[in-house]
Each structure stands twice: as structure tokens, then as C-alpha cells.
Amino acid sequence: MRALVATAALFASAALADDIPPLPAGISNNAVASANVDGTPVLYSFAGIGGDFTHQAIHARTYRYRTGEPAWQRIDDIPGRIGRLAATAVTVAGTIYLFGGYEVSADGSERSLPDVHALNPATGSYTRRADMPVPVDDTVALVYADRYIYLVSGWHDVGNVNLTQRYDTETDTWQQATPWPGPAVFGHVGAISDTTLVVCDGVTINNATLPRRFVMSAACYRGDIDADNPRRINWQQLPPHPGGACYRATAQADGARLLFAGGADNPYNYTGIGYNDIPAKPCQHRYSYSVTDNRWLRERDDTDATMDHRALLRWHGEWVVVGGMRTPNKAEKAVRRLPPW
């Protein structure tokens, strides 16, 4: 147990994130995605935690917000109704794919879920897809060629894995791609532009002493996908990004620039209290990576930063985060617009 041991599609409307009503309840560590349904942008929030931040507050609820509606609507729960944290959602060819997450039992034990579900935004119906070969949570999901989804590293039941698992949305099949080259991590962050992906940070495990320690990683890697063989990724280590490592940050591509924001300064399981018993605080620094120039850029700080997110979303020309937390054990209801980059 860890406790013991979007897409970047642009929408033309001038509506602001301030126009989005708050979630029905505070939710943190929720998977989020956006889609376009009959020309209308729609936001989704899947699962997560709120309330008193016990295992009983972990849920499988799905909420949807359509542009112009007065409130979020609850739609069908994730099939199986297993409450989960650290799930991952991405949109491919108009369909939202939801991967894994982990469930927490009353005794504190955890299990990484193998589930893969496809949500049809037009009908609101879920379809079960092929399970992950190695179930992971707190992973990074990156979409290539509007067809393939790469799950990079992540946590599996009792430890991290260094796998890069590639899912083909057209054939509903899995293959292994070039493994993650650094120490395996969970709670890391990444984004992709064309054939180039960049993945940073996360938490490694130090097993040299008992009890084992969870250590923040500042390592960053660039991976270039071989277009002729998309299972092959040429990984290269990058210099650390500006500002220092953060846990469960958010990222998204803006053309050839990859944007990174948020996260926490101290790794934790799900309460916001660190494994070292120190409360985590949101990271205010933001940074970007230029794929063309192969370099990092420091961006304007976000003095109202939040943490415990799963994705950064593009919404009516702005960047937003849905829910999350500012302080431990308190989930946010707001959909927050980030300051301009």
C-alpha cells in the first residue's frame, strides 16, 4: 500500500471559465476530459474523492457540463460502480477513454484497477474495452495520431512499473512500447505535440531501508515516436524544468509548446498530507517546453494554484482545471481558469 510503504482541441466561443458553474460537490483527484457534442463543448469529471477524505468518500460518479447549461449534471456512474482515485481520461476521435485508477478498502489496502471504458459523449453510454495488460494508476496518458494512447510508467498495486503500454483505439488491443528509461514513477506529468512527448517528475520508491521512502523525482525525459513503428520511442533525458519538481501536476500541448502547471510540493496518497506527515502545498511555478527549440521556459507564477489534478483542459480558448485541492483534506468545487501564459 502506498499509505504504508483532455484534449487540446480549440473551441471558438468567447465564453470564459468564470461562466462554468461549480461542481455539485468538492472533488479532488478526479479524471477529467472534454469533448465536442454536436458542436457544443462539454466537460466531464470522473470519480475522485471529497467529503471527509476517508476511503468511503472515494466514488465512481460521473458529472457532465454542457456549454450554456446552468449546472453540472450527474450521468451514469462508471460501470461497476467501483470508487477510484488516480484514474486517467483522454479523448480520441470524439470518444473519451477512461483508464484504471485504484480502489481503497476499509483496511487501507489498495488495488490498481485494470478497467478501460469508452464513453460515447453523444449517447452517454459506456463500453468496456480490453483491460490493461498491467493495471496502472497515477500514470500519464498521451494520445498520438488521434488513435494510440500511451500509458507511461505509473503505480501497480504495490510498486511502480517502468512500462510504456500502448493502446490502439481502433483495434482494441495493447502492445508494449519502448519502456520508460528512468526510475519508475507515479504521480508524474506529461504532454505530447505531434510525435514528441515530454514526461517529468513523479515519485520514486527508495527500498534501501525499511520502511521504504517515497522520494520526489525531478527527472525529465523527451521521447520521440518513430512514425514508421509507433511502438518505438527514442527517449532522451532533459535538464530539470524550472522551479523544481511537483507531484500530480497538469500539462497539455499548445501547438509545439508544452504547458505545465500546478501540482504539490510534497508527495502524498490521497489526503494531501505527505508521506512524511507534512501537509502538501500547491506549486505556484509554471513552465513550458518548446519542442522546436528543445528548451525550457519559465512562465508567470500562479499565485492561486491548486493541486491533486489529473489533467489540464483547453476550454473556449482558455486553460482550466476542474476541482482539486488547495489545502489537505478539502476538495474544491470550482472550475478555475488559469492565468494567461
Beta strands, then each sheet from edge to edge (+ up, - down):
strand 1: 31-37
strand 2: 40-49
strand 3: 58-66
strand 4: 73-75
strand 5: 88-92
strand 6: 95-99
strand 7: 102-104
strand 8: 110-112
strand 9: 116-120
strand 10: 125-128
strand 11: 140-144
strand 12: 148-152
strand 13: 155-156
strand 14: 159-160
strand 15: 164-168
strand 16: 173-177
strand 17: 189-193
strand 18: 196-200
strand 19: 203-206
strand 20: 213-216
strand 21: 220-226
strand 22: 229-238
strand 23: 250-254
strand 24: 257-261
strand 25: 286-290
strand 26: 295-299
strand 27: 313-315
strand 28: 318-322
strand 29: 335-337
sheet 1: 1+ 2- 3+ 4-
sheet 2: 5+ 6- 9+ 10-
sheet 3: 7+ 8-
sheet 4: 11+ 12- 15+ 16-
sheet 5: 13+ 14-
sheet 6: 17+ 18- 21+ 22-
sheet 7: 19+ 20-
sheet 8: 23+ 24- 25+ 26-
sheet 9: 27+ 28- 29+
end
